[in-house]
């Protein structure tokens, strides 16, 4: 079957109208290689296929007569009208008699004729919309810190610096024994009878994309039992960021990224995380560093943000003692593993 795409002559991409009937065709448009018929309660009755045209009939439906002229090797025009019996017709006229491919997609108050398939066209449109949304999100990501004259943006969407602090250093996990506290240097695996330092910064979020913080090259994109899916990006000058506890990875090793590109997705807990979260690591000379001093330095002139950081830092000693007590109780009840 012959596949083709239509090019619309700029004589009017959209005709909208209203005739006052309860059930009527309100607009006929040509969008992304598909004819879209919008209506208010019309009932599709039949689709007649002839050598050089398609005729779509609606019952109990009215429409003000209209026409779109199409400049294409395949289709010449699109015409619609109604008669006194309250039957409306949409007629698609083809230039030549040919075996043309099409597909119908019918939804509430919407009827589409797609050339050649609706699924492919709607998927392409969805991808275009997603890309546009991603571009908008990239434009609105706030700066988290600067390092070696590089700007590192927030890696999460719709998150201000205040929200970032609330969901990281200011957050107490639901299972504080196994997940540990979010700050850099907190204890990990002590509930297993051993201990290691936490070399990242946890931000508790769910069902969101994760953005790369600066331009760079993906040097690791893989999975492990403890980390789940994770991505490591080199930003030059021995600066790295690592994005851990992802559910899905959106990049591949060797890929060059622009600041704000999606590296993966948080969708529930991954790896050994009990609660959904992004474990973020910042590495200088490939050595993990605490990002909080970098954040404090960047926002040094914003008193409200510094006050929030100071407040959360003042709570940490008490939170650490409380968690250590819970770990001791856990070990007493369960024994070291």
Rosetta silent file (secondary structure, phi, psi, omega in degrees, C-alpha in Angstrom):
SEQUENCE: XXXXXXXXXXXXXXXXXXXXXXXXXXXXXXXXXXXXXXXXXXXXXXXXXXXXXXXXXXXXXXXXXXXXXXXXXXXXXXXXXXXXXXXXXXXXXXXXXXXXXXXXXXXXXXXXXXXXXXXXXXXXXXXXXXXXXXXXXXXXXXXXXXXXXXXXXXXXXXXXXXXXXXXXXXXXXXXXXXXXXXXXXXXXXXXXXXXXXXXXXXXXXXXXXXXXXXXXXXXXXXXXXXXXXXXXXXXXXXXXXXXXXXXXXXXXXXXXXXXXXXXXXXXXXXXXXXXXXXXXXXXXXXXXXXXXXXXXXXXXXXXXXXXXXXXXXXXXXXXXXXXXXXXXXXXXXXXXX
SCORE:     score description
SCORE:     0.000 S_00000001
   1 L     0.000  143.404 -174.042    0.000    0.000    0.000 S_00000001
   2 E   -81.220  125.601  178.472    1.231    3.414   -0.867 S_00000001
   3 L  -100.631  140.582 -178.897    2.273    5.553    2.124 S_00000001
   4 L  -152.864  162.011  176.002    2.283    9.310    1.809 S_00000001
   5 L  -123.533  146.510 -173.618    2.331   12.518    3.771 S_00000001
   6 L   -99.932  145.528  172.613    0.245   15.588    2.994 S_00000001
   7 L  -116.929  125.114 -172.896    1.352   19.177    2.644 S_00000001
   8 E   -86.677  124.304  173.737   -1.352   21.717    3.434 S_00000001
   9 L   -68.052  135.038 -172.958   -1.810   24.660    1.077 S_00000001
  10 L   -77.721   59.881  173.658   -1.903   27.824    3.152 S_00000001
  11 L  -109.337   11.017  179.739   -5.500   28.633    2.294 S_00000001
  12 L   129.605  102.181 -178.987   -6.661   27.886    5.830 S_00000001
  13 L   -77.292  -23.011 -175.932   -5.470   25.092    8.073 S_00000001
  14 E  -137.169  131.620  169.235   -8.519   25.295   10.311 S_00000001
  15 E  -116.671  118.929  178.191  -12.184   26.020    9.663 S_00000001
  16 E  -116.483  148.426 -176.295  -14.252   26.436   12.828 S_00000001
  17 L  -162.158  165.379  177.588  -17.945   27.127   12.912 S_00000001
  18 L  -147.957  128.093 -177.700  -21.069   26.851   14.997 S_00000001
  19 L  -110.752   -0.916  176.804  -24.630   26.391   13.725 S_00000001
  20 L    91.385   -7.336  178.423  -26.466   26.241   17.043 S_00000001
  21 L   -78.478  150.489 -179.961  -27.376   22.521   16.884 S_00000001
  22 L   -65.476  -38.611  178.202  -26.705   20.363   19.941 S_00000001
  23 L  -113.287  116.074 -175.919  -24.864   17.805   17.786 S_00000001
  24 E  -155.790  157.255  169.455  -22.642   19.368   15.175 S_00000001
  25 E   -79.817  123.779 -175.662  -19.235   19.312   13.577 S_00000001
  26 E  -100.609  -24.660  179.250  -17.387   22.208   15.162 S_00000001
  27 E  -161.855  143.849  172.273  -14.034   22.071   13.349 S_00000001
  28 E  -125.791  124.372 -176.224  -12.220   20.200   10.591 S_00000001
  29 E  -133.066  161.462  171.167   -8.442   20.484   10.589 S_00000001
  30 E  -114.786  116.967 -174.295   -5.405   18.948    8.966 S_00000001
  31 E  -136.964  122.541  171.590   -2.761   18.150   11.603 S_00000001
  32 L    49.649   53.499  177.833    0.418   16.067   11.326 S_00000001
  33 L    61.154   32.341  174.828   -0.698   14.002    8.295 S_00000001
  34 E  -145.895  146.046  175.721   -4.137   13.333    9.722 S_00000001
  35 E   -93.353  126.139 -175.569   -7.579   14.816    9.223 S_00000001
  36 E  -115.987  123.177  179.615   -9.171   15.692   12.548 S_00000001
  37 E  -113.517  114.608  179.041  -12.935   16.161   12.855 S_00000001
  38 E  -101.400  137.457 -175.858  -14.121   17.682   16.122 S_00000001
  39 E  -148.885  171.961  178.223  -17.804   17.475   16.976 S_00000001
  40 L  -121.201   81.460  173.563  -20.329   17.642   19.799 S_00000001
  41 L    87.329   12.514  176.543  -22.135   14.320   19.964 S_00000001
  42 L   -69.381  151.673  179.726  -22.314   13.379   16.267 S_00000001
  43 E  -110.870  117.466  177.074  -22.597    9.674   15.456 S_00000001
  44 E   -67.043  125.930 -176.123  -20.285    8.242   12.775 S_00000001
  45 E  -101.256  -48.321 -175.550  -22.463    6.136   10.470 S_00000001
  46 E  -158.239  158.711  173.432  -20.303    4.860    7.619 S_00000001
  47 E  -128.953  111.071 -177.594  -17.059    5.299    5.738 S_00000001
  48 E   -99.356  127.429 -179.041  -17.381    4.706    2.007 S_00000001
  49 E  -107.174  117.571  176.292  -14.169    4.081    0.091 S_00000001
  50 L  -113.435  178.793 -175.829  -14.181    4.892   -3.601 S_00000001
  51 L   -61.225  -40.765 -174.339  -11.377    4.977   -6.145 S_00000001
  52 L  -122.828   15.856  177.602  -10.561    8.656   -5.695 S_00000001
  53 E  -163.694  158.673  169.346  -12.264    9.641   -2.443 S_00000001
  54 E  -112.369  138.322  178.337  -13.376    8.730    1.061 S_00000001
  55 E  -124.136  114.541  179.386  -16.854    9.736    2.238 S_00000001
  56 E  -105.450  124.813 -178.029  -17.484    9.789    5.985 S_00000001
  57 E  -111.298  140.725  175.073  -21.116   10.190    7.088 S_00000001
  58 E  -120.523  138.803  176.024  -22.456   11.290   10.485 S_00000001
  59 E   -99.502  159.498 -179.656  -26.082   10.921   11.595 S_00000001
  60 L    49.119   50.155 -171.969  -27.998   13.355   13.826 S_00000001
  61 L  -149.335  141.984  177.050  -25.386   15.941   13.011 S_00000001
  62 E  -122.081  155.689  177.334  -25.189   19.343   11.381 S_00000001
  63 L  -155.448  140.510  171.237  -22.303   21.274    9.882 S_00000001
  64 L   -75.251  131.345 -174.720  -21.827   24.562    8.132 S_00000001
  65 L   -60.512  138.621  179.874  -20.491   23.779    4.664 S_00000001
  66 E  -156.977  170.555 -176.282  -16.755   24.288    4.257 S_00000001
  67 E  -152.376  141.530  169.263  -13.715   23.272    2.266 S_00000001
  68 E  -117.373  127.135  175.065   -9.939   22.949    2.641 S_00000001
  69 E   -91.337  127.643 -177.012   -7.831   22.942   -0.523 S_00000001
  70 E  -114.069  130.227  178.799   -4.830   20.633   -0.197 S_00000001
  71 L  -100.706  100.652 -178.028   -1.789   20.850   -2.431 S_00000001
  72 L  -159.810  156.263  177.935   -0.376   17.364   -2.670 S_00000001
  73 L   -66.469  -22.083 -174.214    0.228   14.639   -5.246 S_00000001
  74 L   -99.054  -46.377 -172.668   -2.246   12.456   -3.366 S_00000001
  75 E  -118.513  136.966 -179.246   -5.066   14.669   -2.046 S_00000001
  76 E  -101.782  -39.656  179.194   -6.666   17.668   -3.732 S_00000001
  77 E  -161.149  165.972 -179.453   -9.274   18.873   -1.245 S_00000001
  78 E  -128.702  122.739 -171.439  -11.298   18.220    1.870 S_00000001
  79 E  -131.710  141.457  176.712  -15.005   19.139    1.792 S_00000001
  80 E  -140.583  152.235 -176.825  -17.819   18.853    4.349 S_00000001
  81 E  -165.197  171.082  175.181  -21.539   19.661    4.318 S_00000001
  82 E  -140.301  162.514  179.957  -24.902   18.625    5.780 S_00000001
  83 L  -120.942 -175.634 -175.772  -28.452   18.202    4.442 S_00000001
  84 L   -67.935  -19.654 -179.193  -31.979   18.681    5.768 S_00000001
  85 L   -83.574   11.929 -178.658  -32.072   15.166    7.254 S_00000001
  86 L    58.469   41.355  171.387  -29.418   16.233    9.768 S_00000001
  87 L  -114.209  130.185  179.140  -26.785   14.061    8.140 S_00000001
  88 E  -110.602  147.154  178.351  -23.292   15.494    7.739 S_00000001
  89 E  -130.488  142.656  171.817  -20.621   14.278    5.355 S_00000001
  90 E  -118.693  124.990 -173.381  -16.873   14.800    5.161 S_00000001
  91 E  -118.915  125.347  177.722  -15.409   14.076    1.711 S_00000001
  92 E  -107.799  119.263 -176.034  -11.697   13.550    1.030 S_00000001
  93 E  -102.258  126.685  179.283  -10.815   13.869   -2.645 S_00000001
  94 E   -99.485  149.924 -177.673   -7.703   12.100   -4.010 S_00000001
  95 L   -70.546  -38.262 -176.446   -5.845   13.208   -7.129 S_00000001
  96 L  -130.297  156.017  171.728   -5.466    9.710   -8.554 S_00000001
  97 L   -74.761  117.585 -176.667   -7.129    6.345   -8.228 S_00000001
  98 L  -155.577  165.702  179.192   -4.696    4.439   -6.006 S_00000001
  99 L   -88.324   86.012 -174.396   -4.415    1.963   -3.186 S_00000001
 100 E   -93.293  144.671 -178.259   -3.987    4.463   -0.340 S_00000001
 101 L   -98.631  137.911  176.195   -3.372    3.476    3.268 S_00000001
 102 L  -154.711  166.748  178.439   -5.256    5.026    6.174 S_00000001
 103 E  -144.514  148.020 -178.551   -6.426    4.257    9.691 S_00000001
 104 E  -104.855  136.726  173.000   -9.344    5.483   11.806 S_00000001
 105 E  -129.569  114.882 -176.304   -9.082    6.655   15.393 S_00000001
 106 E  -114.024  126.074  177.490  -12.385    7.487   17.068 S_00000001
 107 E  -130.225  177.069  179.374  -12.612    9.146   20.484 S_00000001
 108 L   -63.249  121.453  178.173  -15.273   11.100   22.356 S_00000001
 109 L    61.207   22.695 -179.376  -16.163   14.144   20.234 S_00000001
 110 E  -149.756  131.004  178.710  -13.145   13.455   18.016 S_00000001
 111 E  -132.470  128.101 -176.713  -12.752   11.493   14.780 S_00000001
 112 E  -126.006  140.371  171.857   -9.400   11.140   13.032 S_00000001
 113 E  -117.791  114.809 -171.994   -8.353    9.726    9.670 S_00000001
 114 E  -108.839  141.590  179.031   -4.605    9.111    9.694 S_00000001
 115 L  -120.885  109.175    4.039   -2.300    8.521    6.734 S_00000001
 116 L   -95.833  -26.183 -175.550   -1.006    5.873    7.007 S_00000001
 117 L  -137.590  137.378 -179.546   -1.450    4.939   10.730 S_00000001
 118 H   -67.926  -38.426 -175.586   -2.768    6.835   13.744 S_00000001
 119 H   -58.896  -47.080 -178.565   -0.545    5.053   16.238 S_00000001
 120 H   -63.864  -43.038 -177.446    2.664    6.204   14.555 S_00000001
 121 H   -68.120  -42.019 -179.123    1.483    9.788   14.108 S_00000001
 122 H   -69.312  -34.040  175.755    0.184   10.164   17.660 S_00000001
 123 H   -64.737  -42.728  177.536    3.396    8.654   19.021 S_00000001
 124 H   -62.052  -42.158  179.781    5.426   11.185   17.016 S_00000001
 125 H   -64.582  -40.407  178.196    3.228   14.017   18.293 S_00000001
 126 H   -62.010  -40.466  178.807    3.625   12.776   21.872 S_00000001
 127 H   -66.127  -38.357  177.590    7.402   12.718   21.438 S_00000001
 128 H   -63.966  -43.294  178.963    7.342   16.254   20.033 S_00000001
 129 H   -63.449  -39.955  179.780    5.257   17.449   22.983 S_00000001
 130 H   -65.512  -41.977  178.644    7.597   15.704   25.427 S_00000001
 131 H   -62.767  -40.286  178.486   10.642   17.275   23.795 S_00000001
 132 H   -64.334  -40.230  178.192    9.016   20.708   23.996 S_00000001
 133 H   -64.556  -42.276  179.013    8.222   20.118   27.673 S_00000001
 134 H   -62.155  -39.321  178.044   11.780   19.003   28.337 S_00000001
 135 H   -63.659  -39.709  178.474   13.105   22.149   26.658 S_00000001
 136 H   -64.981  -42.679  179.193   10.837   24.280   28.847 S_00000001
 137 H   -63.694  -38.215  178.577   11.980   22.464   31.985 S_00000001
 138 H   -61.442  -36.251 -178.084   15.619   22.955   30.983 S_00000001
 139 H   -70.633  -21.937 -174.182   15.015   26.697   30.720 S_00000001
 140 L  -108.270    7.219  179.001   13.594   26.876   34.249 S_00000001
 141 L   -72.738  125.625  178.702   16.117   24.735   36.153 S_00000001
 142 L   -76.540  159.296  174.907   17.740   26.855   38.903 S_00000001
 143 E   -73.781  135.465  176.255   21.469   26.858   39.560 S_00000001
 144 E   -94.122  -43.889  176.047   22.504   24.584   42.431 S_00000001
 145 E  -166.258  170.425  171.539   26.160   25.641   42.626 S_00000001
 146 E  -119.342  149.989 -178.374   29.188   26.649   40.569 S_00000001
 147 E  -152.615  124.956 -178.576   32.496   24.817   40.507 S_00000001
 148 L    50.896   47.087  178.270   35.647   25.660   38.538 S_00000001
 149 L    63.165   17.378  174.332   33.719   28.312   36.613 S_00000001
 150 E  -108.915  139.977  176.978   31.093   25.768   35.607 S_00000001
 151 E   -93.866  127.865  178.305   27.427   26.186   36.455 S_00000001
 152 E  -111.730  118.611 -176.353   25.672   23.078   37.789 S_00000001
 153 E   -87.146  163.744  173.236   21.883   23.176   37.540 S_00000001
 154 L   -56.416  131.416 -177.524   19.242   21.504   39.666 S_00000001
 155 L   -85.528    3.502 -174.457   18.963   17.873   38.476 S_00000001
 156 E  -129.171  146.977 -175.714   15.214   17.621   39.167 S_00000001
 157 L   -79.340  153.638  173.803   12.172   19.341   37.594 S_00000001
 158 L    53.655   38.169 -176.831    9.898   21.885   39.298 S_00000001
 159 L  -129.167  117.730  173.478   12.220   22.123   42.288 S_00000001
 160 L   -81.910  167.914  178.602   13.449   25.333   43.860 S_00000001
 161 H   -60.781  -36.471  177.725   16.515   25.381   46.064 S_00000001
 162 H   -61.983  -41.624  178.391   14.215   25.576   49.113 S_00000001
 163 H   -66.247  -39.401  178.125   12.417   22.411   47.979 S_00000001
 164 H   -57.656  -44.430  179.483   15.766   20.725   47.343 S_00000001
 165 H   -66.995  -40.219  179.454   16.819   21.375   50.938 S_00000001
 166 H   -63.343  -34.810 -175.797   13.462   20.194   52.293 S_00000001
 167 L   -92.846    1.447  179.672   13.720   16.936   50.343 S_00000001
 168 L  -124.246  -95.874 -175.616   17.369   16.279   51.213 S_00000001
 169 L   -62.378  -24.869  179.389   19.109   17.539   54.357 S_00000001
 170 L   -92.517    6.669 -174.499   15.744   18.474   55.861 S_00000001
 171 L  -107.263  136.325  174.429   14.121   15.110   55.163 S_00000001
 172 L  -107.923  115.748 -176.786   13.851   12.165   57.530 S_00000001
 173 L   -61.389  155.388  178.564   13.310    8.901   55.587 S_00000001
 174 L   -62.865  -40.601  175.937   10.402    6.635   56.434 S_00000001
 175 L  -112.822   81.151 -173.004   12.848    3.819   57.190 S_00000001
 176 H   -68.948  -21.172  178.793   15.673    5.857   58.684 S_00000001
 177 H   -69.553  -53.373 -174.960   17.514    2.709   59.861 S_00000001
 178 H   -82.351  -37.451  179.288   17.959    1.103   56.453 S_00000001
 179 H   -79.312  -27.402 -176.714   17.931    4.204   54.234 S_00000001
 180 L    75.958  172.874  176.794   20.048    6.281   56.598 S_00000001
 181 L   -80.885  152.520 -169.898   20.013   10.071   56.814 S_00000001
 182 L   -74.649  -17.532 -168.621   20.352   11.952   53.503 S_00000001
 183 L   -74.621  160.279  178.695   23.403   14.113   54.257 S_00000001
 184 L   -66.324  133.498  178.350   26.949   13.536   53.014 S_00000001
 185 L    89.943   -2.467  178.191   29.058   11.461   55.430 S_00000001
 186 L   -68.643  162.325 -176.583   26.146    9.813   57.255 S_00000001
 187 E   -77.634  142.682  173.532   26.469    6.162   58.254 S_00000001
 188 E  -130.411  147.492  175.876   25.441    3.341   55.963 S_00000001
 189 L    67.358    7.670  176.390   25.161   -0.413   56.609 S_00000001
 190 H   -66.775  -24.760  176.998   25.597   -0.001   60.373 S_00000001
 191 H   -73.419   -9.844  173.372   22.285   -1.816   60.745 S_00000001
 192 H   -97.285    6.639  179.342   24.065   -4.779   59.121 S_00000001
 193 L    88.413    8.827  176.194   26.719   -4.697   61.820 S_00000001
 194 L  -140.405  173.291 -176.288   29.260   -2.766   59.754 S_00000001
 195 L  -145.224  143.635  173.771   29.587    0.847   58.696 S_00000001
 196 E  -143.706  152.041 -179.340   30.625    2.880   55.684 S_00000001
 197 E   -78.114  146.768  176.500   30.350    6.606   54.992 S_00000001
 198 L   -81.986  116.810 -172.478   27.648    7.968   52.730 S_00000001
 199 L  -100.376   20.760  178.414   29.495    9.566   49.804 S_00000001
 200 L  -141.430 -163.125 -176.196   26.531   11.309   48.227 S_00000001
 201 E  -137.653  119.254 -176.055   23.507   13.447   48.903 S_00000001
 202 E   -91.852  134.607  174.250   20.012   11.946   48.839 S_00000001
 203 E  -122.305  120.404 -172.955   17.010   13.840   47.481 S_00000001
 204 L   -89.543  104.448  179.527   13.688   12.118   48.142 S_00000001
 205 L  -143.582  166.444  178.292   11.482   12.384   45.042 S_00000001
 206 L  -149.309  152.413  176.088    9.448   10.013   42.910 S_00000001
 207 L    55.596   50.436  179.890    8.096    9.729   39.367 S_00000001
 208 E  -138.578  153.339  169.345   10.357   12.407   37.885 S_00000001
 209 E   -75.805  159.418  176.230   13.045   12.651   35.198 S_00000001
 210 E  -118.498  129.143 -175.736   16.619   13.359   36.285 S_00000001
 211 E  -102.942  146.192  173.562   18.613   15.989   34.379 S_00000001
 212 L   -72.198  139.021 -170.305   22.356   16.201   33.876 S_00000001
 213 L   -80.569  -22.138 -179.775   23.644   19.212   35.827 S_00000001
 214 L  -154.887  165.037  176.257   26.210   20.429   33.281 S_00000001
 215 L   -55.888  144.991  178.912   27.532   19.602   29.806 S_00000001
 216 E   179.832 -173.427  179.991   29.499   16.381   29.774 S_00000001
 217 E  -124.018  132.823  178.576   30.112   12.882   28.458 S_00000001
 218 E   -71.670  119.873  177.307   28.537    9.713   29.857 S_00000001
 219 E  -108.192  -11.510  175.573   31.321    7.404   31.050 S_00000001
 220 E  -150.441  130.460  175.564   29.099    4.918   32.902 S_00000001
 221 E  -147.721   97.322 -171.385   25.467    3.934   32.357 S_00000001
 222 E  -155.902 -169.356 -179.226   24.655    0.609   33.955 S_00000001
 223 E  -129.375  153.018  168.959   22.930   -1.269   36.789 S_00000001
 224 E  -148.061  164.675 -176.636   24.029   -2.882   40.025 S_00000001
 225 L   -63.499  -40.310 -176.832   22.289   -4.644   42.876 S_00000001
 226 L   -84.106  -34.814 -173.363   22.938   -1.870   45.406 S_00000001
 227 L   -92.501  -18.538 -168.023   22.673    1.170   43.138 S_00000001
 228 E    70.509 -147.370  174.248   19.898    0.168   40.785 S_00000001
 229 E   -80.343  140.038  177.983   20.390    2.004   37.501 S_00000001
 230 E  -148.955  155.527 -177.010   23.019    4.735   37.644 S_00000001
 231 E  -132.516  134.093  175.756   24.790    7.170   35.347 S_00000001
 232 E  -118.027  130.978 -175.767   28.207    8.806   35.736 S_00000001
 233 E  -123.235  132.777  175.745   29.045   11.916   33.687 S_00000001
 234 E   -96.378  126.018 -177.044   32.456   13.537   33.175 S_00000001
 235 L  -104.344   12.768 -177.642   32.280   17.346   32.918 S_00000001
 236 L    87.462  159.953  178.132   35.962   17.923   32.121 S_00000001
 237 L    55.515   32.075  178.955   38.809   18.953   34.463 S_00000001
 238 L    60.710   31.666  173.685   38.245   15.758   36.487 S_00000001
 239 E  -104.180  133.595 -177.306   34.770   16.911   37.575 S_00000001
 240 E  -136.075  150.831  164.497   32.056   14.241   37.704 S_00000001
 241 E  -126.381  147.542 -178.613   28.448   13.863   38.754 S_00000001
 242 E  -129.285  134.127 -176.066   26.797   10.512   39.478 S_00000001
 243 E  -119.170  111.728 -167.710   23.031    9.840   39.446 S_00000001
 244 E  -120.509  157.320 -178.961   22.068    6.733   41.439 S_00000001
 245 E    71.291   33.559  172.559   18.867    4.798   42.296 S_00000001
 246 E   -79.300  151.894  172.649   17.320    5.387   38.888 S_00000001
 247 L   -89.169  -36.956 -179.003   14.674    3.012   37.655 S_00000001
 248 E  -135.706  147.256  178.232   15.426    3.639   33.962 S_00000001
 249 E  -106.248  136.657 -177.877   18.412    5.032   32.051 S_00000001
 250 L  -110.567    6.368 -177.549   17.873    7.401   29.107 S_00000001
 251 L  -132.613  175.108  176.736   21.499    7.667   27.870 S_00000001
 252 L  -135.486  157.397 -177.741   24.348    5.389   26.833 S_00000001
 253 L   -60.188  138.528 -177.637   28.050    5.316   27.519 S_00000001
 254 L    89.721   -8.406 -177.500   30.066    7.642   25.302 S_00000001
 255 L   -76.363  135.908  176.121   27.097    9.933   24.670 S_00000001
 256 E   -87.626  129.995 -176.243   27.704   13.690   24.788 S_00000001
 257 E  -115.449  147.450  169.876   25.114   15.546   26.858 S_00000001
 258 L  -100.455  148.287 -179.519   24.024   19.139   27.046 S_00000001
 259 L   -49.653  127.658  179.739   23.141   20.670   30.386 S_00000001
 260 L    94.687   -6.109  175.058   19.558   19.736   31.256 S_00000001
 261 L   -66.153  149.693  179.178   19.350   16.583   29.121 S_00000001
 262 E   -77.962  129.248  176.542   17.522   13.680   30.763 S_00000001
 263 E  -101.136  -24.041 -178.571   19.831   10.930   32.043 S_00000001
 264 E   179.012 -169.598 -174.169   17.162    8.693   33.596 S_00000001
 265 E  -136.501  140.226  169.794   14.014    8.429   35.652 S_00000001
 266 E   -93.061  118.953  176.629   13.058    7.945   39.297 S_00000001
 267 L  -140.894   81.606 -177.320   10.096    5.585   39.465 S_00000001
 268 L    82.980  174.149 -179.519    9.902    4.076   42.926 S_00000001
 269 L   -68.542  146.571  179.639   12.824    2.753   44.980 S_00000001
 270 L  -137.708  152.033 -177.940   15.716    1.122   43.116 S_00000001
 271 L    66.614 -137.276 -179.904   18.759   -0.830   44.263 S_00000001
 272 L   -92.094    8.506  176.424   19.054   -0.967   48.041 S_00000001
 273 L   -71.028  136.126  178.428   17.005    2.210   48.540 S_00000001
 274 L   -85.824  -33.584 -178.512   13.884    1.616   50.623 S_00000001
 275 L  -121.346  147.014 -179.124   12.186    4.822   49.514 S_00000001
 276 L   -58.020  133.435 -175.375   12.270    6.473   46.070 S_00000001
 277 L  -166.454  160.053  167.569   15.171    8.897   45.886 S_00000001
 278 E  -106.800  121.436  171.651   18.004   10.318   43.822 S_00000001
 279 E   -93.120  112.756 -176.401   21.447    9.651   45.282 S_00000001
 280 E  -107.096  129.449  176.001   23.573   12.456   43.845 S_00000001
 281 E  -120.140  139.585  174.135   27.366   12.436   43.951 S_00000001
 282 E  -117.339  125.289 -175.772   29.719   15.272   43.065 S_00000001
 283 E  -122.532  132.024  173.584   33.321   14.248   42.446 S_00000001
 284 E  -114.433  125.001 -171.986   36.436   16.410   42.154 S_00000001
 285 L    53.971   34.582  178.934   39.465   14.525   40.814 S_00000001
 286 L    64.291   19.754  175.232   37.140   11.534   41.062 S_00000001
 287 E  -111.086  128.890 -177.062   36.913   11.962   44.853 S_00000001
 288 E   -63.642  140.154 -179.978   33.436   12.430   46.353 S_00000001
 289 E  -134.134  153.271  179.609   32.767   15.809   47.918 S_00000001
 290 L   -74.992  121.299 -179.836   29.939   17.289   49.982 S_00000001
 291 L   -76.706  -15.404 -174.807   27.821   19.547   47.725 S_00000001
 292 H   -61.374  -45.069  176.316   26.303   21.496   50.642 S_00000001
 293 H   -59.702  -33.196  176.915   29.272   23.888   51.105 S_00000001
 294 H   -66.407  -39.620  178.139   29.131   24.584   47.371 S_00000001
 295 H   -66.325  -44.625  179.895   25.421   25.393   47.663 S_00000001
 296 H   -61.512  -39.228  179.908   26.027   27.626   50.680 S_00000001
 297 H   -66.638  -41.311 -178.554   28.764   29.491   48.826 S_00000001
 298 H   -67.297  -36.384 -176.600   26.580   30.095   45.764 S_00000001
 299 L  -101.753   26.866 -175.002   23.646   31.339   47.865 S_00000001
 300 L   -62.337  -22.267 -179.305   25.750   33.276   50.376 S_00000001
 301 L   -98.455    7.223  178.401   23.847   36.489   49.675 S_00000001
 302 L  -112.605   96.450 -171.379   20.390   34.971   50.121 S_00000001
 303 H   -59.358  -37.757 -176.798   19.696   35.068   53.836 S_00000001
 304 H   -64.210  -40.935  179.274   16.483   33.030   53.720 S_00000001
 305 H   -69.305  -43.215  178.497   18.169   30.077   52.066 S_00000001
 306 H   -62.363  -37.581  177.711   21.183   30.238   54.397 S_00000001
 307 H   -63.479  -39.899  178.378   18.840   30.340   57.395 S_00000001
 308 H   -63.975  -43.580  178.505   17.073   27.202   56.162 S_00000001
 309 H   -62.580  -45.732  179.685   20.418   25.406   55.741 S_00000001
 310 H   -60.179  -41.227  179.561   21.572   26.522   59.199 S_00000001
 311 H   -61.598  -48.207 -179.029   18.312   25.334   60.721 S_00000001
 312 H   -66.609  -37.048  177.411   18.572   21.883   59.166 S_00000001
 313 H   -63.696  -35.487 -179.997   22.244   21.596   60.122 S_00000001
 314 H   -68.295  -24.837  179.547   21.330   22.396   63.736 S_00000001
 315 H   -83.233  -18.532 -173.231   18.877   19.492   63.759 S_00000001
 316 H   -58.642  -46.692 -178.521   21.369   16.941   62.436 S_00000001
 317 H   -55.522  -41.792  179.206   23.088   16.013   65.747 S_00000001
 318 H   -66.957  -41.187  179.198   19.744   15.137   67.310 S_00000001
 319 H   -64.772  -39.224  179.295   18.638   13.201   64.239 S_00000001
 320 H   -63.914  -45.251  179.007   21.928   11.282   64.177 S_00000001
 321 H   -62.582  -41.749  179.684   21.607   10.325   67.850 S_00000001
 322 H   -63.078  -41.405  179.623   18.017    9.254   67.324 S_00000001
 323 H   -68.295  -41.378  179.602   18.909    7.084   64.382 S_00000001
 324 H   -60.154  -36.309  176.936   21.867    5.487   66.196 S_00000001
 325 H   -65.329  -41.772  178.605   19.517    4.524   69.011 S_00000001
 326 H   -65.321  -35.907  177.765   17.137    2.923   66.538 S_00000001
 327 H   -65.771  -43.360  178.058   20.042    1.019   64.951 S_00000001
 328 H   -60.453  -42.718  179.070   21.113   -0.325   68.363 S_00000001
 329 H   -64.147  -39.919  178.743   17.552   -1.452   69.050 S_00000001
 330 H   -62.286  -45.231 -178.963   17.387   -3.090   65.637 S_00000001
 331 H   -66.637  -36.472  177.713   20.640   -4.997   66.217 S_00000001
 332 H   -64.722  -37.279 -178.070   19.515   -6.109   69.649 S_00000001
 333 H   -79.673  -34.092 -172.984   16.289   -7.491   68.237 S_00000001
 334 H  -111.927  -19.162 -176.306   17.737   -9.013   65.081 S_00000001
 335 L    79.021  154.173  177.926   21.452   -9.454   65.745 S_00000001
 336 L   -64.379  137.861 -178.012   24.225   -8.341   63.415 S_00000001
 337 L   -94.366    0.000    0.000   23.764   -9.841   59.954 S_00000001
